[in-house]
Amino acid sequence: MSQNAKENLITQPPARSLFFFALPMIIGNLFQQFYNMADSIIVGKLVGEDALAAVGASYSFTTVFIMIAIGGGIGASVLTSQYLGAGKHKEMKSSAYTFLISFAVFSTILAVLGFFINPTVLRMLRTPDNIMEDAAAYLQIYFIGLPFMFMYNILSANFNALGRSKIPLWLLIFSSILNIVLDLWMVGMLGLGVSGAAAATVIAQGIAAVISFVILMRLFAAYRTEGKAERFRGDMFVTGVKIAVPSIIQQSIVSIGMLLTQSAVNRFGSSALAGYSAGIRLESICIVPMIATGNAMSTFTAQNLGAGKAERVRQGYHAAYGIIIAFGIVIAAVSQLFYAPILSAFVEQGESAVAFETGTAYFRFIGFFFSFLGFKAITDGILRGAGDIKVYMFANLVNLTIRVAVAQLCSPIWGIALIWYAVPMGWGVNYLISYFWYRTGNWKNAVLVKTGLK
């Protein structure tokens, strides 16, 4: 079955294979966002506005680590995809093992660091005093479970590299339902507040990570190789890191931008922060089809370049524009027509007018611009999948710089709206830089340099 999944990406019509490969990733990532949003909705409804603001203040920080895990997994799995496309199954296994071990160590170090420094980070972000204690409590529990979250995302990236994007979908559905049940029990019945919400997330992620590992090992057993694959290879680690680091940066741009701009939002008080938190939660849902299509483009590129089919990559890229535009139209319509009932899931319009107005303004504005992010994501996906990393890393850093600079320098003068005006500016410039580099065609040769595939 794994072979058939691979052949779908390198033999079937590009538009069809790309869409149906991306679709389970989109649905799965939506469940992951609902998984994360459950904390906000439940504590906002059952505990109150300050609890919602505390989880929101934590969210920008935790999302950085989520995107590091996702970006690291995608970047490292490029090597796995290229070996699969080339039919080198022993090297494919070694690549996956190398990065499972590497990220297990890396995530443990980050967990210890995050556990102790999170109060300092919250103070640096000017977190309001009335929510500081709850935000710090949420983060301490979250960081205890960080290695499980990393392992789950690395394992999911390996499933996608094998062309098995439906497996992460089913696991996310399971873990999302489990997380919501645990949230309701710990927050609603046990009265544990934001600490209960954090504990529910950690438990659900831990169970999903263990199940994912067992499934991946069984899938690998179906690939017959001469001799056992090495558990860790230094050359693969070095090559993978060169691809993974820019991928981490690219995936983290949105979350790092939210983190660095949150200090600007915090100047406007906890009610504005609660509304902004609701808005970025909705943004995190809306970006899912764009980011997932870009990630699918990365795997599609890696497998087809590994198989020597560069022209299929161009065909898939052109098809991806149609996918992005269709999603963009739907998202824009929803953001304009249904913003009130959607935002009411987080904050009540009558009880918290400032929070509701802030969330409405952000969501309705940004709803028109998600196609910009999609264009950037699919273009970056080609460069990442090919291993052509320098320019798209630069483009994403420019994106981040624009967002943070405008938010920090302009919002104190012209108001909170400048924080979200900067978002499409950053996405647009990022896309143009990556697109002009794509047009040079240099990415077609990068695969041989980065992986050594012959």
Secondary structure, DSSP 8 states (H G I E B T S, - for coil): -HHHHHHHHHHS-HHHHHHHHHHHHHHHHHHHHHHHHHHHHHHHHHT-HHHHHHHHHHHHHHHHHHHHHHHHHHHHHHHHHHHHHTT-HHHHHHHHHHHHHHHHHHHHHHHHHHHHHHHHHHHHTT--HHHHHHHHHHHHHHHHTHHHHHHHHHHHHHHHHTT-THHHHHHHHHHHHHHHHHHIIIIIIS--HHHHHHHHHHHHHHHHHHHHHHHHHHHHHTS--SS---S--HHHHHHHHHHHHHHHHHHHHHHHHHHHHHHHHHTT-HHHHHHHHHHHHHHHHHTHHHHHHHHHHHHHHHHHHHTT-HHHHHHHHHHHHHHHHHHHHHHHHHHHHSHHHHHTTTS-TTT-HHHHHHHHHHHHHHTT-HHHHHHHHHHHHHHHHHT--HHHHHHHHHHHHHHHHHHHHHHHHH-THHHHHHHHHHHHHHHHHHHHHHHHTTHHHHHHHHH---
